[in-house]
Amino acid sequence: MIFEKLKDIIADQLSVDADEVTMDSNIQDDLGADSLDVVDLITTIEDEFDLSIPDEAVEEIKTVGDIANYIEKNTDAE
């Protein structure tokens, strides 16, 4: 499942407990990511899910759910 994989990636990269990562978690406000963390996170997600996320889309991503929805719409991952 996309969310489970995302949760592991985010918890690992941001050094937060996986239980803190929910679909509604705001990446910066709730999980404490700064702009560099977001760039690193997007790069890891792109590699993991074999996709490219354009800058315009990154600007729209605020929550874990936003990332999961983007991945679902732009890959055939399950």
N, CA, C and O atoms as a Tripos MOL2 file, in Angstrom:
@<TRIPOS>MOLECULE
protein
  312   311    78     0     0
PROTEIN
NO_CHARGES

@<TRIPOS>ATOM
      1 N           0.8470   -1.1890    0.0000 N.3       1 MET1
      2 CA          0.0000    0.0000    0.0000 C.3       1 MET1
      3 C           0.8880    1.2460    0.0000 C.2       1 MET1
      4 O           1.9210    1.2970    0.6680 O.2       1 MET1
      5 N           0.4650    2.2220   -0.7490 N.am      2 ILE2
      6 CA          1.2580    3.4420   -0.8990 C.3       2 ILE2
      7 C           1.4750    4.1340    0.4470 C.2       2 ILE2
      8 O           2.5970    4.5240    0.7700 O.2       2 ILE2
      9 N           0.4080    4.2880    1.2300 N.am      3 PHE3
     10 CA          0.5390    5.0150    2.4940 C.3       3 PHE3
     11 C           1.5330    4.3480    3.4300 C.2       3 PHE3
     12 O           2.3340    5.0300    4.0690 O.2       3 PHE3
     13 N           1.4920    3.0270    3.5190 N.am      4 GLU4
     14 CA          2.4050    2.3250    4.4300 C.3       4 GLU4
     15 C           3.8650    2.5590    4.0270 C.2       4 GLU4
     16 O           4.7190    2.7940    4.8820 O.2       4 GLU4
     17 N           4.1410    2.4920    2.7400 N.am      5 LYS5
     18 CA          5.5040    2.7280    2.2550 C.3       5 LYS5
     19 C           5.9050    4.1770    2.5100 C.2       5 LYS5
     20 O           7.0220    4.4530    2.9470 O.2       5 LYS5
     21 N           4.9790    5.1050    2.2330 N.am      6 LEU6
     22 CA          5.2450    6.5210    2.4880 C.3       6 LEU6
     23 C           5.5230    6.7780    3.9630 C.2       6 LEU6
     24 O           6.4470    7.5120    4.3160 O.2       6 LEU6
     25 N           4.7170    6.1670    4.8130 N.am      7 LYS7
     26 CA          4.8640    6.3570    6.2550 C.3       7 LYS7
     27 C           6.2620    5.9420    6.7030 C.2       7 LYS7
     28 O           6.8970    6.6420    7.4910 O.2       7 LYS7
     29 N           6.7390    4.8080    6.2050 N.am      8 ASP8
     30 CA          8.0830    4.3440    6.5620 C.3       8 ASP8
     31 C           9.1590    5.3100    6.0680 C.2       8 ASP8
     32 O          10.0970    5.6340    6.7960 O.2       8 ASP8
     33 N           9.0120    5.7620    4.8320 N.am      9 ILE9
     34 CA          9.9980    6.6990    4.2600 C.3       9 ILE9
     35 C          10.0260    7.9870    5.0710 C.2       9 ILE9
     36 O          11.0960    8.4670    5.4450 O.2       9 ILE9
     37 N           8.8590    8.5400    5.3400 N.am     10 ILE10
     38 CA          8.7680    9.8160    6.0550 C.3      10 ILE10
     39 C           9.2940    9.6820    7.4800 C.2      10 ILE10
     40 O          10.0510   10.5360    7.9430 O.2      10 ILE10
     41 N           8.9060    8.6310    8.1690 N.am     11 ALA11
     42 CA          9.3740    8.4300    9.5460 C.3      11 ALA11
     43 C          10.8920    8.3160    9.5830 C.2      11 ALA11
     44 O          11.5430    8.8800   10.4630 O.2      11 ALA11
     45 N          11.4490    7.5890    8.6290 N.am     12 ASP12
     46 CA         12.8950    7.4040    8.5680 C.3      12 ASP12
     47 C          13.6080    8.7170    8.2450 C.2      12 ASP12
     48 O          14.5670    9.0880    8.9220 O.2      12 ASP12
     49 N          13.1440    9.4110    7.2200 N.am     13 GLN13
     50 CA         13.8330   10.6270    6.7740 C.3      13 GLN13
     51 C          13.6990   11.7910    7.7450 C.2      13 GLN13
     52 O          14.6240   12.5880    7.8990 O.2      13 GLN13
     53 N          12.5480   11.8880    8.3980 N.am     14 LEU14
     54 CA         12.3240   13.0240    9.2920 C.3      14 LEU14
     55 C          12.5600   12.6740   10.7580 C.2      14 LEU14
     56 O          12.3630   13.5050   11.6450 O.2      14 LEU14
     57 N          12.9840   11.4370   11.0030 N.am     15 SER15
     58 CA         13.2590   10.9680   12.3620 C.3      15 SER15
     59 C          12.0710   11.1970   13.2990 C.2      15 SER15
     60 O          12.2160   11.7170   14.4060 O.2      15 SER15
     61 N          10.9010   10.7930   12.8220 N.am     16 VAL16
     62 CA          9.7060   10.8530   13.6590 C.3      16 VAL16
     63 C           9.1670    9.4360   13.8280 C.2      16 VAL16
     64 O           9.4840    8.5410   13.0440 O.2      16 VAL16
     65 N           8.3560    9.2460   14.8530 N.am     17 ASP17
     66 CA          7.7280    7.9500   15.0850 C.3      17 ASP17
     67 C           6.7030    7.7130   13.9850 C.2      17 ASP17
     68 O           5.9310    8.6130   13.6540 O.2      17 ASP17
     69 N           6.6880    6.5220   13.4200 N.am     18 ALA18
     70 CA          5.7570    6.1970   12.3360 C.3      18 ALA18
     71 C           4.3090    6.4250   12.7560 C.2      18 ALA18
     72 O           3.4640    6.7290   11.9130 O.2      18 ALA18
     73 N           4.0100    6.2830   14.0510 N.am     19 ASP19
     74 CA          2.6510    6.5030   14.5350 C.3      19 ASP19
     75 C           2.2110    7.9610   14.4040 C.2      19 ASP19
     76 O           1.0150    8.2540   14.4000 O.2      19 ASP19
     77 N           3.1810    8.8760   14.2970 N.am     20 GLU20
     78 CA          2.8520   10.2950   14.1310 C.3      20 GLU20
     79 C           2.4570   10.6200   12.7000 C.2      20 GLU20
     80 O           1.8450   11.6580   12.4470 O.2      20 GLU20
     81 N           2.7990    9.7520   11.7690 N.am     21 VAL21
     82 CA          2.5590   10.0040   10.3460 C.3      21 VAL21
     83 C           1.1710    9.4910    9.9660 C.2      21 VAL21
     84 O           0.9180    8.2860    9.9560 O.2      21 VAL21
     85 N           0.2660   10.4460    9.6520 N.am     22 THR22
     86 CA         -1.0800   10.0980    9.2080 C.3      22 THR22
     87 C          -1.3360   10.7670    7.8620 C.2      22 THR22
     88 O          -0.5420   11.5980    7.4210 O.2      22 THR22
     89 N          -2.4190   10.4170    7.2190 N.am     23 MET23
     90 CA         -2.7540   11.0430    5.9380 C.3      23 MET23
     91 C          -2.9520   12.5540    6.1090 C.2      23 MET23
     92 O          -2.7120   13.3230    5.1780 O.2      23 MET23
     93 N          -3.3890   12.9720    7.2950 N.am     24 ASP24
     94 CA         -3.6530   14.3920    7.5390 C.3      24 ASP24
     95 C          -2.4450   15.1560    8.0630 C.2      24 ASP24
     96 O          -2.5170   16.3730    8.2340 O.2      24 ASP24
     97 N          -1.3370   14.4670    8.3220 N.am     25 SER25
     98 CA         -0.1500   15.1400    8.8650 C.3      25 SER25
     99 C           0.3980   16.1550    7.8710 C.2      25 SER25
    100 O           0.6580   15.8300    6.7120 O.2      25 SER25
    101 N           0.5710   17.3930    8.3430 N.am     26 ASN26
    102 CA          1.2190   18.4070    7.5280 C.3      26 ASN26
    103 C           2.7210   18.1670    7.6330 C.2      26 ASN26
    104 O           3.2700   18.0870    8.7310 O.2      26 ASN26
    105 N           3.3700   18.0540    6.4990 N.am     27 ILE27
    106 CA          4.7800   17.6610    6.4670 C.3      27 ILE27
    107 C           5.6610   18.6490    7.2300 C.2      27 ILE27
    108 O           6.5740   18.2420    7.9480 O.2      27 ILE27
    109 N           5.3930   19.9330    7.0780 N.am     28 GLN28
    110 CA          6.2260   20.9150    7.7650 C.3      28 GLN28
    111 C           5.7030   21.2340    9.1620 C.2      28 GLN28
    112 O           6.4760   21.2390   10.1210 O.2      28 GLN28
    113 N           4.4140   21.4980    9.2900 N.am     29 ASP29
    114 CA          3.8700   21.9300   10.5840 C.3      29 ASP29
    115 C           3.8160   20.7990   11.6020 C.2      29 ASP29
    116 O           4.2130   20.9800   12.7530 O.2      29 ASP29
    117 N           3.3270   19.6340   11.1890 N.am     30 ASP30
    118 CA          3.1510   18.5220   12.1360 C.3      30 ASP30
    119 C           4.3880   17.6440   12.2880 C.2      30 ASP30
    120 O           4.6590   17.1250   13.3710 O.2      30 ASP30
    121 N           5.1410   17.4790   11.1940 N.am     31 LEU31
    122 CA          6.2720   16.5460   11.2140 C.3      31 LEU31
    123 C           7.6220   17.2420   11.2900 C.2      31 LEU31
    124 O           8.6560   16.5780   11.3600 O.2      31 LEU31
    125 N           7.6260   18.5670   11.2770 N.am     32 GLY32
    126 CA          8.8430   19.3300   11.5220 C.3      32 GLY32
    127 C           9.8450   19.4000   10.3810 C.2      32 GLY32
    128 O          11.0210   19.6870   10.6060 O.2      32 GLY32
    129 N           9.3900   19.1410    9.1550 N.am     33 ALA33
    130 CA         10.3130   19.2030    8.0130 C.3      33 ALA33
    131 C          10.5900   20.6580    7.6500 C.2      33 ALA33
    132 O           9.6870   21.4950    7.6580 O.2      33 ALA33
    133 N          11.8630   20.9500    7.3290 N.am     34 ASP34
    134 CA         12.1740   22.2660    6.7790 C.3      34 ASP34
    135 C          12.2470   22.1200    5.2540 C.2      34 ASP34
    136 O          12.0350   21.0280    4.7260 O.2      34 ASP34
    137 N          12.5410   23.2020    4.5580 N.am     35 SER35
    138 CA         12.5060   23.1440    3.0930 C.3      35 SER35
    139 C          13.5120   22.1460    2.5250 C.2      35 SER35
    140 O          13.2290   21.4920    1.5220 O.2      35 SER35
    141 N          14.6710   22.0210    3.1470 N.am     36 LEU36
    142 CA         15.6640   21.0480    2.6800 C.3      36 LEU36
    143 C          15.1680   19.6200    2.9070 C.2      36 LEU36
    144 O          15.3610   18.7470    2.0600 O.2      36 LEU36
    145 N          14.5240   19.3870    4.0620 N.am     37 ASP37
    146 CA         13.9430   18.0700    4.3290 C.3      37 ASP37
    147 C          12.9190   17.7070    3.2660 C.2      37 ASP37
    148 O          12.8620   16.5630    2.8160 O.2      37 ASP37
    149 N          12.1090   18.6870    2.8630 N.am     38 VAL38
    150 CA         11.0750   18.4360    1.8590 C.3      38 VAL38
    151 C          11.7140   18.0430    0.5300 C.2      38 VAL38
    152 O          11.2530   17.1100   -0.1260 O.2      38 VAL38
    153 N          12.7600   18.7410    0.1330 N.am     39 VAL39
    154 CA         13.4620   18.4220   -1.1190 C.3      39 VAL39
    155 C          14.0220   16.9990   -1.0570 C.2      39 VAL39
    156 O          13.8530   16.2230   -1.9970 O.2      39 VAL39
    157 N          14.6800   16.6620    0.0380 N.am     40 ASP40
    158 CA         15.2340   15.3090    0.2010 C.3      40 ASP40
    159 C          14.1350   14.2570    0.1930 C.2      40 ASP40
    160 O          14.2830   13.1910   -0.4060 O.2      40 ASP40
    161 N          13.0350   14.5680    0.8630 N.am     41 LEU41
    162 CA         11.9140   13.6350    0.9290 C.3      41 LEU41
    163 C          11.3170   13.3990   -0.4560 C.2      41 LEU41
    164 O          11.0490   12.2580   -0.8320 O.2      41 LEU41
    165 N          11.1110   14.4620   -1.2040 N.am     42 ILE42
    166 CA         10.5550   14.3330   -2.5630 C.3      42 ILE42
    167 C          11.4890   13.5030   -3.4300 C.2      42 ILE42
    168 O          11.0300   12.6470   -4.1860 O.2      42 ILE42
    169 N          12.7890   13.7440   -3.3340 N.am     43 THR43
    170 CA         13.7590   12.9780   -4.1150 C.3      43 THR43
    171 C          13.6750   11.4900   -3.7820 C.2      43 THR43
    172 O          13.6730   10.6490   -4.6820 O.2      43 THR43
    173 N          13.6060   11.1710   -2.5120 N.am     44 THR44
    174 CA         13.4970    9.7650   -2.0900 C.3      44 THR44
    175 C          12.2030    9.1470   -2.5990 C.2      44 THR44
    176 O          12.2020    8.0130   -3.0770 O.2      44 THR44
    177 N          11.1050    9.8840   -2.5010 N.am     45 ILE45
    178 CA          9.8110    9.3800   -2.9670 C.3      45 ILE45
    179 C           9.8400    9.1580   -4.4770 C.2      45 ILE45
    180 O           9.3260    8.1540   -4.9700 O.2      45 ILE45
    181 N          10.4390   10.0920   -5.2070 N.am     46 GLU46
    182 CA         10.5570    9.9270   -6.6560 C.3      46 GLU46
    183 C          11.3290    8.6540   -6.9930 C.2      46 GLU46
    184 O          10.9340    7.9050   -7.8860 O.2      46 GLU46
    185 N          12.4170    8.4100   -6.2860 N.am     47 ASP47
    186 CA         13.2210    7.2110   -6.5260 C.3      47 ASP47
    187 C          12.4510    5.9480   -6.1550 C.2      47 ASP47
    188 O          12.4490    4.9710   -6.9040 O.2      47 ASP47
    189 N          11.8060    5.9730   -5.0100 N.am     48 GLU48
    190 CA         11.1020    4.7960   -4.4970 C.3      48 GLU48
    191 C           9.9170    4.3990   -5.3820 C.2      48 GLU48
    192 O           9.6700    3.2140   -5.6050 O.2      48 GLU48
    193 N           9.1920    5.3950   -5.8800 N.am     49 PHE49
    194 CA          7.9870    5.1170   -6.6710 C.3      49 PHE49
    195 C           8.2180    5.2760   -8.1680 C.2      49 PHE49
    196 O           7.2820    5.1650   -8.9590 O.2      49 PHE49
    197 N           9.4720    5.5360   -8.5600 N.am     50 ASP50
    198 CA          9.8500    5.6610   -9.9630 C.3      50 ASP50
    199 C           8.9580    6.6590  -10.7070 C.2      50 ASP50
    200 O           8.3290    6.3260  -11.7120 O.2      50 ASP50
    201 N           8.9210    7.8860  -10.1910 N.am     51 LEU51
    202 CA          8.1820    8.9430  -10.8470 C.3      51 LEU51
    203 C           8.9140   10.2570  -10.6520 C.2      51 LEU51
    204 O           9.8500   10.3550   -9.8580 O.2      51 LEU51
    205 N           8.4740   11.2590  -11.3840 N.am     52 SER52
    206 CA          9.0510   12.5850  -11.2650 C.3      52 SER52
    207 C           7.9380   13.5400  -10.8380 C.2      52 SER52
    208 O           6.8710   13.5780  -11.4500 O.2      52 SER52
    209 N           8.1980   14.3020   -9.7940 N.am     53 ILE53
    210 CA          7.2020   15.2480   -9.2900 C.3      53 ILE53
    211 C           7.6710   16.6510   -9.6670 C.2      53 ILE53
    212 O           8.6800   17.1280   -9.1480 O.2      53 ILE53
    213 N           6.9410   17.3200  -10.5730 N.am     54 PRO54
    214 CA          7.3610   18.6640  -10.9930 C.3      54 PRO54
    215 C           7.2470   19.6710   -9.8560 C.2      54 PRO54
    216 O           6.4650   19.4840   -8.9240 O.2      54 PRO54
    217 N           8.0370   20.7420   -9.9420 N.am     55 ASP55
    218 CA          8.0590   21.7620   -8.8910 C.3      55 ASP55
    219 C           6.6680   22.3130   -8.5920 C.2      55 ASP55
    220 O           6.3380   22.5760   -7.4360 O.2      55 ASP55
    221 N           5.8430   22.4890   -9.6420 N.am     56 GLU56
    222 CA          4.4970   23.0290   -9.4300 C.3      56 GLU56
    223 C           3.6860   22.1000   -8.5240 C.2      56 GLU56
    224 O           2.9240   22.5640   -7.6760 O.2      56 GLU56
    225 N           3.8510   20.8020   -8.7040 N.am     57 ALA57
    226 CA          3.1280   19.8330   -7.8770 C.3      57 ALA57
    227 C           3.6830   19.8320   -6.4480 C.2      57 ALA57
    228 O           2.9230   19.7190   -5.4860 O.2      57 ALA57
    229 N           4.9960   19.9580   -6.3130 N.am     58 VAL58
    230 CA          5.6110   19.9750   -4.9800 C.3      58 VAL58
    231 C           5.0600   21.1500   -4.1670 C.2      58 VAL58
    232 O           4.8200   21.0200   -2.9670 O.2      58 VAL58
    233 N           4.8630   22.2850   -4.8190 N.am     59 GLU59
    234 CA          4.3390   23.4640   -4.1260 C.3      59 GLU59
    235 C           2.9370   23.2240   -3.5820 C.2      59 GLU59
    236 O           2.5460   23.8380   -2.5890 O.2      59 GLU59
    237 N           2.1750   22.3340   -4.2230 N.am     60 GLU60
    238 CA          0.8090   22.0320   -3.7970 C.3      60 GLU60
    239 C           0.7620   20.9830   -2.6880 C.2      60 GLU60
    240 O          -0.2590   20.8390   -2.0160 O.2      60 GLU60
    241 N           1.8480   20.2570   -2.4930 N.am     61 ILE61
    242 CA          1.8760   19.1720   -1.5070 C.3      61 ILE61
    243 C           2.1250   19.7420   -0.1170 C.2      61 ILE61
    244 O           3.1650   20.3420    0.1530 O.2      61 ILE61
    245 N           1.1460   19.5390    0.7550 N.am     62 LYS62
    246 CA          1.2620   20.0200    2.1320 C.3      62 LYS62
    247 C           1.1830   18.8750    3.1390 C.2      62 LYS62
    248 O           1.8260   18.9210    4.1880 O.2      62 LYS62
    249 N           0.3940   17.8500    2.8180 N.am     63 THR63
    250 CA          0.1760   16.7590    3.7640 C.3      63 THR63
    251 C           0.6480   15.4260    3.1850 C.2      63 THR63
    252 O           0.9130   15.3080    1.9890 O.2      63 THR63
    253 N           0.7440   14.4480    4.0460 N.am     64 VAL64
    254 CA          1.0960   13.0970    3.6140 C.3      64 VAL64
    255 C           0.0400   12.5940    2.6250 C.2      64 VAL64
    256 O           0.3650   11.9120    1.6530 O.2      64 VAL64
    257 N          -1.2130   12.9330    2.8800 N.am     65 GLY65
    258 CA         -2.2920   12.5440    1.9730 C.3      65 GLY65
    259 C          -2.1150   13.1300    0.5880 C.2      65 GLY65
    260 O          -2.4160   12.4750   -0.4100 O.2      65 GLY65
    261 N          -1.6240   14.3680    0.5190 N.am     66 ASP66
    262 CA         -1.3660   14.9890   -0.7860 C.3      66 ASP66
    263 C          -0.3450   14.1720   -1.5800 C.2      66 ASP66
    264 O          -0.5030   13.9660   -2.7830 O.2      66 ASP66
    265 N           0.6960   13.7140   -0.8970 N.am     67 ILE67
    266 CA          1.7210   12.9050   -1.5680 C.3      67 ILE67
    267 C           1.1210   11.5840   -2.0260 C.2      67 ILE67
    268 O           1.3310   11.1710   -3.1660 O.2      67 ILE67
    269 N           0.3810   10.9220   -1.1560 N.am     68 ALA68
    270 CA         -0.2220    9.6300   -1.4990 C.3      68 ALA68
    271 C          -1.1600    9.7720   -2.6890 C.2      68 ALA68
    272 O          -1.1440    8.9360   -3.5930 O.2      68 ALA68
    273 N          -1.9720   10.8160   -2.6990 N.am     69 ASN69
    274 CA         -2.8940   11.0420   -3.8100 C.3      69 ASN69
    275 C          -2.1460   11.3030   -5.1100 C.2      69 ASN69
    276 O          -2.5390   10.8090   -6.1670 O.2      69 ASN69
    277 N          -1.0670   12.0790   -5.0330 N.am     70 TYR70
    278 CA         -0.2720   12.3530   -6.2320 C.3      70 TYR70
    279 C           0.3060   11.0500   -6.7900 C.2      70 TYR70
    280 O           0.2470   10.8040   -7.9950 O.2      70 TYR70
    281 N           0.8540   10.2320   -5.9200 N.am     71 ILE71
    282 CA          1.4430    8.9630   -6.3520 C.3      71 ILE71
    283 C           0.3780    8.0760   -6.9900 C.2      71 ILE71
    284 O           0.6110    7.4890   -8.0470 O.2      71 ILE71
    285 N          -0.7900    7.9760   -6.3540 N.am     72 GLU72
    286 CA         -1.8770    7.1450   -6.8890 C.3      72 GLU72
    287 C          -2.2940    7.5900   -8.2730 C.2      72 GLU72
    288 O          -2.5550    6.7560   -9.1400 O.2      72 GLU72
    289 N          -2.3640    8.9210   -8.5000 N.am     73 LYS73
    290 CA         -2.8140    9.4430   -9.7810 C.3      73 LYS73
    291 C          -1.7550    9.3310  -10.8680 C.2      73 LYS73
    292 O          -2.0840    9.3130  -12.0540 O.2      73 LYS73
    293 N          -0.4900    9.2580  -10.4770 N.am     74 ASN74
    294 CA          0.5920    9.3490  -11.4680 C.3      74 ASN74
    295 C           1.4330    8.0960  -11.6110 C.2      74 ASN74
    296 O           2.4440    8.1080  -12.3140 O.2      74 ASN74
    297 N           1.0340    7.0130  -10.9560 N.am     75 THR75
    298 CA          1.7410    5.7320  -11.1210 C.3      75 THR75
    299 C           0.7120    4.6270  -11.1360 C.2      75 THR75
    300 O          -0.4830    4.8590  -10.9550 O.2      75 THR75
    301 N           1.1980    3.4240  -11.3530 N.am     76 ASP76
    302 CA          0.3010    2.2740  -11.2330 C.3      76 ASP76
    303 C           0.6260    1.5030   -9.9540 C.2      76 ASP76
    304 O           0.3390    0.3120   -9.8350 O.2      76 ASP76
    305 N           1.2380    2.2200   -8.9920 N.am     77 ALA77
    306 CA          1.5790    1.6010   -7.6950 C.3      77 ALA77
    307 C           0.2980    1.3090   -6.9150 C.2      77 ALA77
    308 O          -0.7240    1.9710   -7.0960 O.2      77 ALA77
    309 N           0.3780    0.3070   -6.0500 N.am     78 GLU78
    310 CA         -0.7700   -0.0030   -5.2170 C.3      78 GLU78
    311 C          -0.3680    0.0490   -3.7680 C.2      78 GLU78
    312 O          -1.1970   -0.1850   -2.8890 O.2      78 GLU78
@<TRIPOS>BOND
     1     1     2 1
     2     2     3 1
     3     3     4 2
     4     3     5 am
     5     5     6 1
     6     6     7 1
     7     7     8 2
     8     7     9 am
     9     9    10 1
    10    10    11 1
    11    11    12 2
    12    11    13 am
    13    13    14 1
    14    14    15 1
    15    15    16 2
    16    15    17 am
    17    17    18 1
    18    18    19 1
    19    19    20 2
    20    19    21 am
    21    21    22 1
    22    22    23 1
    23    23    24 2
    24    23    25 am
    25    25    26 1
    26    26    27 1
    27    27    28 2
    28    27    29 am
    29    29    30 1
    30    30    31 1
    31    31    32 2
    32    31    33 am
    33    33    34 1
    34    34    35 1
    35    35    36 2
    36    35    37 am
    37    37    38 1
    38    38    39 1
    39    39    40 2
    40    39    41 am
    41    41    42 1
    42    42    43 1
    43    43    44 2
    44    43    45 am
    45    45    46 1
    46    46    47 1
    47    47    48 2
    48    47    49 am
    49    49    50 1
    50    50    51 1
    51    51    52 2
    52    51    53 am
    53    53    54 1
    54    54    55 1
    55    55    56 2
    56    55    57 am
    57    57    58 1
    58    58    59 1
    59    59    60 2
    60    59    61 am
    61    61    62 1
    62    62    63 1
    63    63    64 2
    64    63    65 am
    65    65    66 1
    66    66    67 1
    67    67    68 2
    68    67    69 am
    69    69    70 1
    70    70    71 1
    71    71    72 2
    72    71    73 am
    73    73    74 1
    74    74    75 1
    75    75    76 2
    76    75    77 am
    77    77    78 1
    78    78    79 1
    79    79    80 2
    80    79    81 am
    81    81    82 1
    82    82    83 1
    83    83    84 2
    84    83    85 am
    85    85    86 1
    86    86    87 1
    87    87    88 2
    88    87    89 am
    89    89    90 1
    90    90    91 1
    91    91    92 2
    92    91    93 am
    93    93    94 1
    94    94    95 1
    95    95    96 2
    96    95    97 am
    97    97    98 1
    98    98    99 1
    99    99   100 2
   100    99   101 am
   101   101   102 1
   102   102   103 1
   103   103   104 2
   104   103   105 am
   105   105   106 1
   106   106   107 1
   107   107   108 2
   108   107   109 am
   109   109   110 1
   110   110   111 1
   111   111   112 2
   112   111   113 am
   113   113   114 1
   114   114   115 1
   115   115   116 2
   116   115   117 am
   117   117   118 1
   118   118   119 1
   119   119   120 2
   120   119   121 am
   121   121   122 1
   122   122   123 1
   123   123   124 2
   124   123   125 am
   125   125   126 1
   126   126   127 1
   127   127   128 2
   128   127   129 am
   129   129   130 1
   130   130   131 1
   131   131   132 2
   132   131   133 am
   133   133   134 1
   134   134   135 1
   135   135   136 2
   136   135   137 am
   137   137   138 1
   138   138   139 1
   139   139   140 2
   140   139   141 am
   141   141   142 1
   142   142   143 1
   143   143   144 2
   144   143   145 am
   145   145   146 1
   146   146   147 1
   147   147   148 2
   148   147   149 am
   149   149   150 1
   150   150   151 1
   151   151   152 2
   152   151   153 am
   153   153   154 1
   154   154   155 1
   155   155   156 2
   156   155   157 am
   157   157   158 1
   158   158   159 1
   159   159   160 2
   160   159   161 am
   161   161   162 1
   162   162   163 1
   163   163   164 2
   164   163   165 am
   165   165   166 1
   166   166   167 1
   167   167   168 2
   168   167   169 am
   169   169   170 1
   170   170   171 1
   171   171   172 2
   172   171   173 am
   173   173   174 1
   174   174   175 1
   175   175   176 2
   176   175   177 am
   177   177   178 1
   178   178   179 1
   179   179   180 2
   180   179   181 am
   181   181   182 1
   182   182   183 1
   183   183   184 2
   184   183   185 am
   185   185   186 1
   186   186   187 1
   187   187   188 2
   188   187   189 am
   189   189   190 1
   190   190   191 1
   191   191   192 2
   192   191   193 am
   193   193   194 1
   194   194   195 1
   195   195   196 2
   196   195   197 am
   197   197   198 1
   198   198   199 1
   199   199   200 2
   200   199   201 am
   201   201   202 1
   202   202   203 1
   203   203   204 2
   204   203   205 am
   205   205   206 1
   206   206   207 1
   207   207   208 2
   208   207   209 am
   209   209   210 1
   210   210   211 1
   211   211   212 2
   212   211   213 am
   213   213   214 1
   214   214   215 1
   215   215   216 2
   216   215   217 am
   217   217   218 1
   218   218   219 1
   219   219   220 2
   220   219   221 am
   221   221   222 1
   222   222   223 1
   223   223   224 2
   224   223   225 am
   225   225   226 1
   226   226   227 1
   227   227   228 2
   228   227   229 am
   229   229   230 1
   230   230   231 1
   231   231   232 2
   232   231   233 am
   233   233   234 1
   234   234   235 1
   235   235   236 2
   236   235   237 am
   237   237   238 1
   238   238   239 1
   239   239   240 2
   240   239   241 am
   241   241   242 1
   242   242   243 1
   243   243   244 2
   244   243   245 am
   245   245   246 1
   246   246   247 1
   247   247   248 2
   248   247   249 am
   249   249   250 1
   250   250   251 1
   251   251   252 2
   252   251   253 am
   253   253   254 1
   254   254   255 1
   255   255   256 2
   256   255   257 am
   257   257   258 1
   258   258   259 1
   259   259   260 2
   260   259   261 am
   261   261   262 1
   262   262   263 1
   263   263   264 2
   264   263   265 am
   265   265   266 1
   266   266   267 1
   267   267   268 2
   268   267   269 am
   269   269   270 1
   270   270   271 1
   271   271   272 2
   272   271   273 am
   273   273   274 1
   274   274   275 1
   275   275   276 2
   276   275   277 am
   277   277   278 1
   278   278   279 1
   279   279   280 2
   280   279   281 am
   281   281   282 1
   282   282   283 1
   283   283   284 2
   284   283   285 am
   285   285   286 1
   286   286   287 1
   287   287   288 2
   288   287   289 am
   289   289   290 1
   290   290   291 1
   291   291   292 2
   292   291   293 am
   293   293   294 1
   294   294   295 1
   295   295   296 2
   296   295   297 am
   297   297   298 1
   298   298   299 1
   299   299   300 2
   300   299   301 am
   301   301   302 1
   302   302   303 1
   303   303   304 2
   304   303   305 am
   305   305   306 1
   306   306   307 1
   307   307   308 2
   308   307   309 am
   309   309   310 1
   310   310   311 1
   311   311   312 2
@<TRIPOS>SUBSTRUCTURE
     1 MET1         2 RESIDUE 1 A MET
     2 ILE2         6 RESIDUE 1 A ILE
     3 PHE3        10 RESIDUE 1 A PHE
     4 GLU4        14 RESIDUE 1 A GLU
     5 LYS5        18 RESIDUE 1 A LYS
     6 LEU6        22 RESIDUE 1 A LEU
     7 LYS7        26 RESIDUE 1 A LYS
     8 ASP8        30 RESIDUE 1 A ASP
     9 ILE9        34 RESIDUE 1 A ILE
    10 ILE10       38 RESIDUE 1 A ILE
    11 ALA11       42 RESIDUE 1 A ALA
    12 ASP12       46 RESIDUE 1 A ASP
    13 GLN13       50 RESIDUE 1 A GLN
    14 LEU14       54 RESIDUE 1 A LEU
    15 SER15       58 RESIDUE 1 A SER
    16 VAL16       62 RESIDUE 1 A VAL
    17 ASP17       66 RESIDUE 1 A ASP
    18 ALA18       70 RESIDUE 1 A ALA
    19 ASP19       74 RESIDUE 1 A ASP
    20 GLU20       78 RESIDUE 1 A GLU
    21 VAL21       82 RESIDUE 1 A VAL
    22 THR22       86 RESIDUE 1 A THR
    23 MET23       90 RESIDUE 1 A MET
    24 ASP24       94 RESIDUE 1 A ASP
    25 SER25       98 RESIDUE 1 A SER
    26 ASN26      102 RESIDUE 1 A ASN
    27 ILE27      106 RESIDUE 1 A ILE
    28 GLN28      110 RESIDUE 1 A GLN
    29 ASP29      114 RESIDUE 1 A ASP
    30 ASP30      118 RESIDUE 1 A ASP
    31 LEU31      122 RESIDUE 1 A LEU
    32 GLY32      126 RESIDUE 1 A GLY
    33 ALA33      130 RESIDUE 1 A ALA
    34 ASP34      134 RESIDUE 1 A ASP
    35 SER35      138 RESIDUE 1 A SER
    36 LEU36      142 RESIDUE 1 A LEU
    37 ASP37      146 RESIDUE 1 A ASP
    38 VAL38      150 RESIDUE 1 A VAL
    39 VAL39      154 RESIDUE 1 A VAL
    40 ASP40      158 RESIDUE 1 A ASP
    41 LEU41      162 RESIDUE 1 A LEU
    42 ILE42      166 RESIDUE 1 A ILE
    43 THR43      170 RESIDUE 1 A THR
    44 THR44      174 RESIDUE 1 A THR
    45 ILE45      178 RESIDUE 1 A ILE
    46 GLU46      182 RESIDUE 1 A GLU
    47 ASP47      186 RESIDUE 1 A ASP
    48 GLU48      190 RESIDUE 1 A GLU
    49 PHE49      194 RESIDUE 1 A PHE
    50 ASP50      198 RESIDUE 1 A ASP
    51 LEU51      202 RESIDUE 1 A LEU
    52 SER52      206 RESIDUE 1 A SER
    53 ILE53      210 RESIDUE 1 A ILE
    54 PRO54      214 RESIDUE 1 A PRO
    55 ASP55      218 RESIDUE 1 A ASP
    56 GLU56      222 RESIDUE 1 A GLU
    57 ALA57      226 RESIDUE 1 A ALA
    58 VAL58      230 RESIDUE 1 A VAL
    59 GLU59      234 RESIDUE 1 A GLU
    60 GLU60      238 RESIDUE 1 A GLU
    61 ILE61      242 RESIDUE 1 A ILE
    62 LYS62      246 RESIDUE 1 A LYS
    63 THR63      250 RESIDUE 1 A THR
    64 VAL64      254 RESIDUE 1 A VAL
    65 GLY65      258 RESIDUE 1 A GLY
    66 ASP66      262 RESIDUE 1 A ASP
    67 ILE67      266 RESIDUE 1 A ILE
    68 ALA68      270 RESIDUE 1 A ALA
    69 ASN69      274 RESIDUE 1 A ASN
    70 TYR70      278 RESIDUE 1 A TYR
    71 ILE71      282 RESIDUE 1 A ILE
    72 GLU72      286 RESIDUE 1 A GLU
    73 LYS73      290 RESIDUE 1 A LYS
    74 ASN74      294 RESIDUE 1 A ASN
    75 THR75      298 RESIDUE 1 A THR
    76 ASP76      302 RESIDUE 1 A ASP
    77 ALA77      306 RESIDUE 1 A ALA
    78 GLU78      310 RESIDUE 1 A GLU
